[in-house]
C-alpha cells in the first residue's frame, strides 16, 4: 500500500513539472504571435464562442465541487486503495480533457498580453493600431488604441475578457 503523503508529494512534483513545461510552451507560442495580426485575421464570432463554451464552463465549475468532495473523502482515509488510485488517475485525465478547450481560447487571445503590446482605451477615435520599431535594440512595439464604442474595439475587449474568465476559472480549479 502507498503512503498517502508520498502519493500527494509525487503528484505535486509531477504536476509542477508538467505545468512548468506547459507554461514555457504557452509563453513561446503567445510571444511568437502578433496581437495586431490577431485583430486583423481573427474571424471567429465571439458570441458563438461564448455560447459554445457555456457547457464547458458549467462542467469546470462542477468539477471543482467534485474535487472538493473527493478530497474530503480521501482525506479521512489512512491509506489509499488501488481503487482510490485508479479513481484519482481517472479524475486527472478528466480534468485534462476539461481544461484543454478552455486553455485553447486562453492561448488564442494571449498575444494581447505580450510584453511588446500596449493597449489603450480611447473613445474619441476609432480603434486603430500601429507598430513602432526601436532604433537601438530592433524590437517591435505594438500599440493598440481601442474604442469600446466601435465594433472592432468591442470584439477585442470581449476576447480579452473571455480569455481572462477562462484563466481565472482554471486557476480557481487549480487552487482546489
NORCORWO-V901926 format. One record per residue. N is the residue number from 0. RES is the residue in three letters. PHI is phi in radians with two decimals (none if undefined). PSI is psi in whole degrees, -180 to 180 (none if undefined). Layout:
n = {N,N}
res = {RES,RES}
phi = {PHI,PHI}
psi = {PSI,PSI}
//
This chain:
n = {0,1,2,3,4,5,6,7,8,9,10,11,12,13,14,15,16,17,18,19,20,21,22,23,24,25,26,27,28,29,30,31,32,33,34,35,36,37,38,39,40,41,42,43,44,45,46,47,48,49,50,51,52,53,54,55,56,57,58,59,60,61,62,63,64,65,66,67,68,69,70,71,72,73,74,75,76,77,78,79,80,81,82,83,84,85,86,87,88,89,90,91,92,93,94,95,96,97,98,99,100,101,102,103,104,105,106,107,108,109,110,111,112,113,114,115,116,117,118,119,120,121,122,123,124,125,126,127,128,129,130,131,132,133,134,135,136,137,138,139,140,141,142,143,144,145,146,147,148,149,150,151,152,153,154,155,156,157,158,159,160,161,162,163,164,165,166,167,168,169,170,171,172,173,174,175}
res = {UNK,UNK,UNK,UNK,UNK,UNK,UNK,UNK,UNK,UNK,UNK,UNK,UNK,UNK,UNK,UNK,UNK,UNK,UNK,UNK,UNK,UNK,UNK,UNK,UNK,UNK,UNK,UNK,UNK,UNK,UNK,UNK,UNK,UNK,UNK,UNK,UNK,UNK,UNK,UNK,UNK,UNK,UNK,UNK,UNK,UNK,UNK,UNK,UNK,UNK,UNK,UNK,UNK,UNK,UNK,UNK,UNK,UNK,UNK,UNK,UNK,UNK,UNK,UNK,UNK,UNK,UNK,UNK,UNK,UNK,UNK,UNK,UNK,UNK,UNK,UNK,UNK,UNK,UNK,UNK,UNK,UNK,UNK,UNK,UNK,UNK,UNK,UNK,UNK,UNK,UNK,UNK,UNK,UNK,UNK,UNK,UNK,UNK,UNK,UNK,UNK,UNK,UNK,UNK,UNK,UNK,UNK,UNK,UNK,UNK,UNK,UNK,UNK,UNK,UNK,UNK,UNK,UNK,UNK,UNK,UNK,UNK,UNK,UNK,UNK,UNK,UNK,UNK,UNK,UNK,UNK,UNK,UNK,UNK,UNK,UNK,UNK,UNK,UNK,UNK,UNK,UNK,UNK,UNK,UNK,UNK,UNK,UNK,UNK,UNK,UNK,UNK,UNK,UNK,UNK,UNK,UNK,UNK,UNK,UNK,UNK,UNK,UNK,UNK,UNK,UNK,UNK,UNK,UNK,UNK,UNK,UNK,UNK,UNK,UNK,UNK}
phi = {none,-1.65,-1.15,-1.07,-1.11,-1.07,-1.09,-1.11,-1.10,-1.11,-1.11,-1.12,-1.10,-1.11,-1.14,-1.11,-1.11,-1.15,-1.11,-1.10,-1.14,-1.10,-1.10,-1.11,-1.10,-1.03,-1.08,-1.06,-1.11,-1.12,-1.24,-1.48,-1.95,-1.67,-1.17,-1.18,-1.08,-1.07,-1.08,-1.31,-1.87,-1.34,-1.90,-1.27,-1.31,-1.11,-1.09,-1.15,-1.07,-1.06,-1.09,-1.20,-1.68,-0.98,-1.16,-1.14,-1.14,-1.10,-1.12,-1.10,-1.19,-1.14,-1.01,-1.03,-1.18,-1.13,-1.10,-1.13,-1.08,-1.11,-1.04,-1.08,-1.17,-1.32,-1.15,-1.36,-1.53,-1.27,-2.34,-1.52,-1.51,-1.07,-1.11,-1.09,-1.14,-1.08,-1.11,-1.08,-1.08,-1.08,-1.12,-1.10,-1.12,-1.12,-1.10,-1.09,-1.14,-1.20,-1.31,-1.01,-1.11,-1.18,-1.13,-1.10,-1.20,-1.02,-1.14,-1.01,-1.77,-1.09,-1.00,-1.14,-1.77,-1.07,-1.10,-1.54,-1.86,-2.07,-2.01,-2.20,-1.67,-2.54,-1.58,-1.64,-2.20,-1.16,-1.00,-2.60,-2.62,-2.73,-2.07,-2.21,-1.77,-1.44,-1.31,-1.50,-2.05,1.09,-1.39,-1.99,-1.83,-1.75,-1.98,-2.09,-1.92,-1.71,-1.83,-1.19,-1.73,-1.81,-1.09,-1.16,-1.10,-1.10,-1.10,-1.13,-1.08,-1.13,-1.08,-1.11,-1.10,-1.11,-1.08,-1.16,-1.04,-1.13,-1.12,-1.16,-1.10,-1.16,-1.12,-1.08,-1.16,-1.11,-1.17,-1.21}
psi = {149,132,134,-41,-42,-44,-45,-44,-44,-39,-45,-41,-45,-48,-38,-44,-41,-42,-41,-42,-44,-43,-40,-47,-43,-48,-43,-45,-47,-43,-20,-7,150,136,-36,-43,-37,-45,-40,-34,-14,113,6,134,116,-31,-40,-40,-47,-45,-45,-26,0,-46,-34,-40,-44,-39,-40,-39,-38,-41,-38,-47,-35,-40,-40,-44,-43,-43,-47,-39,-48,-27,-26,-16,143,-44,139,138,174,-39,-39,-44,-40,-42,-42,-43,-43,-45,-40,-43,-42,-39,-43,-42,-39,-37,-32,-51,-35,-41,-33,-40,-41,-46,-39,-42,8,-30,-23,-19,6,152,-28,7,130,122,128,145,128,108,10,-25,157,160,132,164,158,168,146,129,135,137,-27,-48,12,16,155,126,131,124,122,125,111,133,113,-4,-10,165,-45,-42,-43,-39,-45,-42,-41,-39,-46,-44,-42,-45,-39,-43,-46,-40,-43,-37,-47,-38,-42,-43,-36,-37,-26,none}
//
